[in-house]
Structures are given as structure tokens and as C-alpha cells.
Amino acid sequence: MELNQTEQEPQQLLWRSDSQPESMVTVTLGRVMNTLLTARPKKLHDSISRLSPDDKMASLGSLDESLWFLYKYLRDAAEREDILDEVLVPMIERSLKSKESKHGGQAMIILNWLFKDELLFQILATNLANIIVRKDDRYITLGWCTLVRALLEYDTITDQHLVTGISEKYDALLKILCSCIPHLSYIVNKGSTTQDGFELPSRLSLSAADCFLSLTEALTKRPRVSSDRQKSSNFKASVTSAPCEKKEKLAHKTSEISNMEMEFLLWDHLQELISLVQRLLA
């Protein structure tokens, strides 16, 4: 989704320029994130659905305007390879406050939209994986585990049309998040306290363990194919010609290979997985 370079009238939202202080952009970005993360999920989704690269900023509402500002900011940040803490930390914090974080909450809706852009997906997913290591903050780590679990368990969302971007990049997201397994294992092992001779897990260590298990399940689950899609495939197979059948078999074989590759990612973290199971059974 590329934006046309057009001359625009002065706007309420500020955008980066060579003469514009960095602090002004930071303040504006903070307001934008607050606007988006406190919007009603339905209004946020509706606003995203009607956005078009041909829209002029002056004709957009404040919510639409905030979405375009965030998009432009991230495209600019991706080119400079900036750290995206000012975007991700508010999402992480919001995931602890939102009761709908697993059912299409604001952060999930925004990420689902942004993930449709390959460049933005790469920088967002990479920054998301790195932030848990860089930020030595229990509250942020707890929110991170909650947000990542919501992404991994996206298929539990009732309205499946909300998960297009996440679904398209799901395997790539798993590969990136695998780098977080050692740190999650560290949190699980070091996050307990001893009381009266008993080892009691903290809320953070439990959340890290849940996130670890969700990541493990996502890496080992079979491809998700609905019964309707299976019936459709069976019907098509009965009427296709021999060349088409060969193509379908080749596609099926490729899918199986891809699924095996996802499962093998866990082998690199087998020791962490064994340690987690031992602690859960202790």
C-alpha cells in the first residue's frame, strides 16, 4: 500500500520534516497511539476497511487521520531501521488493560492491518521479538506475553475477516518469534519465589510459560483447513483433469514440507522445552 505524494494543506497531525523537532513527532505519535488504542474496536475496524491511498487527509476523520499518520511514520521508520518502542510499548501496555485482547482488540486490529504490508510486517515483527530482551521491565514483559499469545491464537477470533494480515504472515511470524524462546525459558526458570520451603511461580513466570506453550503448539499444529474447504477440494479433485491433479499433489507436497520445517524449528530449542516440561511436572 503505497501513498501518493501530493501537496496537502496544513493538518492537525504533524509529520516529520528536516526542520521539525524530534520531540514534536514523538508527542504527535503518542496522541495518535492513544486515539487508536482507545477507539471502539468496531469503529477502528470500519475506519481501516474504508481507507484508500486516494483519500485526501483533509477529508478524513480523526481516526482515519491517525491511521494514516501511523502508516506514514512506520514506512519512514522502516527505511531508517528505527526502533519502534514508541509504537509497540503502548500496544503492549494496552494488551494488559483490554478485555478483548484475544478477540480482536485494538492492538490486534492495528497489527492485522499493518501486517498486510510486507515491509511493515518485517520491521514490526522483528522489533516485537527484540523488545522483550531489550526492555528489562516486568510490566512490559507481562504485556508482551499477553500480546504475543493473542497473535499466536488468532484463530480463536470469532470474526475471521479480522485476521487476514496475521494469517498471511503467520508462518513468518512464528519463525521470528522463535528467537524469543530462550528468554521465555529464562523468565520461567528465574521467575519463581520460595515461601515456606515451597517454590511459587510468579504471575510473570506463569504468563511466560503460557506464551512458550502457545508458541510450541503453533509450531507443531497441523495446517488449519476448514471442513467446507476440504469438501470443496474433494469436489474439485473429482472433476479435474490429470494435469490438474498433478499440480494439486505437488502443492500438497510443498505444504507438507513447509509444515515439517515449522516443526523442526523446535529442535533448536529442545533443551528449553524439556526444562519447561520438567518445571510443569515438578
N, C-alpha and C positions, 0 to 999 in steps of 0.2 A: 504494500500500500504506500505509494509514493505521493507526496504532496506537491502540487503545482506551485511554483514560485510566482506569486502575484503581489502587487502593491496593495497594501491594506492600510486603512485609516487607523489612527491611534486606538489602541484597545485597552480594555480594563486590565487584562492579563499582560504582564511584561514578558518579553522574550530576550534572550541573550544577544548582546552585541559587544563589539570591541570596547566601547566606551562605558558599558553598563557594569556597575559594581557586581561582583560575585554574590554579595550578600543580598542584593535585590532579587536575584534569581532564586536564591535559597528561600527567602521569605515567601515569594510567589509560589514556589513549588510546595512549600509547606501548606499554604492555603488551598492549593489545588488538591493535594492528597487528602486533606481534611474534608473538602467538598465531596470528593469521590467516595471516600470510605464511610461517610455518614449519610450518603444518599440511600433512599429506599432501593433495595435490590431490583425490584421490577422497573423503577424509573431508570436506574442505571443501565439495565439490560436494554430497555426500549431506546435509550439515547444512543447506545452503541449500535443497535440494529439499524438506525436511520442515518448514521454518519456516512458521508460520501466525500471523497477527495475534492469534489467540485463545490462543496459548500463554502460559503464565504463567512469568515469569522463574525462579521458584524450582524449576520442574520441568525446566529446561533444563540441558544440559551446558555446560562452559566454552566450547566452540567456538560453540555456539548463542548463548550469553550474549554473547560477544564480537561476533558478527554484529549482534545487536540493539543493543548499545551503539554500534557504528559507525553503524548506520542512524539511531538517535536523534540522535547527535552531528551527523551531516550534515544532517538535517532542521532542527535548531536553527541550524546554521551557515548554511544556505541562507536562512533567514528574516532573519538578521543580515548576510548577504552577507559572511561572513568569508573570509579567505584560507585555503586548505586545504593549506598546505605540510606540516603535521604528518601528513596522510593520504597525500598524493601522493609526498612525498620518500621515505618507506620503500618504497613500491611501485616507484619509480624505481630505488632502490638495489638492491632485490631482483631487478629485471629483469636486472641485470648478473651476479648470482650464480646465478640459476636456470637450469638447463639446459633447463627445459621452458617458458621464457617464450613461445615461439612455438606451444606445443602445449597450451594450457590451464593454464599455470602459475597460482600462487596469485593474483597481481595481476590476471591476465586473468579468472579466475573471479569475483573480487570485483567488478571493474568491470562485467562482463557482468550480474551480478545487480543492481547499483546502477543501471545504465543503464535498467533497466525502469521506474524511477520518473522521470518527465519532469523534475520539479524538481531531483532529484539529478543527472540527466544534464547539465542546463544548467550547474549550478554546477561540477561536476567537469570537464566538457569545457572550459569557459571558463578555469578555474584551470590545467588542464593546458596549454592553449595559452599562457597568460601566464607560467608559471613558467620557461620556457626563456629568456625575456627578462629577468625579474627576478633570476634566480639566476646570478651570474657565477661558475660553478663547473664546471670541465671534467668532473669525475666525474659530476655531476648531469646535465649536458648529454648526456654519452655514454649514461647510463642512460635519459634521456628519449628519445633517438633509438631505442634498442632497444625501449622500451615502446611507443612510437607505431607503429613498424614492426609489432609484434605485433598491435596493434589494426587496422591497415590491412590486414594479411594474414590476418585472422581466418578466411578461407575455406579456409585450408590445414589447419585443425584437423581431426583425424580424426573426433572425436565432434561432429557438427553441432548436437546439442541443447545444447551448452555455449555457443553463440553467439547465443542468442535476443535478449538485450538489445542487444548490439553490432549485430546485423543490423537490428533495428528502428530504431536511431538512426544507421545508417551514413552516410547522406547528410548529415544534420545535423552529424555529427562531422566529415566532410570539409570542410564549409563553415567550421566553426570553426577547424580546423587549417590552413586556407589562410592564415590570418593569420600563421603561423609561417614561411612560405616566405622572406620577406626575411631573417630572422635565420638560417635554414639556409644561404641563399646566402652570407651574410656569413661564417659559420663555414667554409664550403668555401673561400672565397677567401682568408681570413686564417689558415687552419689548417695551412699548409704551412711547411716549413723548407728552407733551402738548404744543401746539403752537396756540396763539391767542384764547385760550379757547377751542380748539378742540384737541381731543386725536388722535395722529397719530401713527400708528403701525410702528415699525422699520422693516428693512429687515429681521432681525433675528427672530422677533416675527411672521412675515408672514411665514417664512420658517418653523418655529416650528409648526405653525398651519397647514400648508400643510402636514407636516410629521405626525402630530396627525391624520389628516383626512385620510391619506393613510393607517395608521395603523388600524384605525377604519373600513375602507372599507375592508381591508384584513381579518379582524376578522369576518366580517358579510357576506361576499360574499359566494355564493353557490359554491360547488365543480366545478372546471373547467373541463368540458368534451366536447371535440370537437364533431361536428356533425358526422364526419367519425367514431369516436369511438362509438357514440350512435347507428349508423346504424349497426356497427359490432356486438355490444351487442345484438341488436334486432334480427339479423340474427342467432346468436349463440343460443339465447333463443328459437327460433322456432325449433331447431333441437336437443336440449339437452334432456337427459332423466330426469325423475322425481328427482332422487337423485342430479343431477347437478343443477336443478332448485332450490332445497332447499339450496344448497351451495351458489348459486348466491344471493338468497333472504337474507341469513344470512350475506353475505359480504356487501350487500346493506344496511342492517340494521345497521351493525357496522360502515359503512361510515357515516350514518346519525347521529349516536350517537357521533362520533368524531367531526362532523361539529357543533353539538349542544354545545359540550364542548368548542370549539373555540369561539362561540358566547357568551357563558356565561362568558368568561374571561373579557368582557367589563363591566359586572355588578360590578366587584370590583373597577371600575374606573368611575362609573356612574356620580359622582359629578363633576369630571374633564370634562367629556363630556358635561354635562349641562352647565358648566361655559364657555366652548369653544363656544357652540351654542349661548349663550346669548351675547357673545362679537362679534360674527359674525353678529348677527342680530341688534346689537346696532347702 
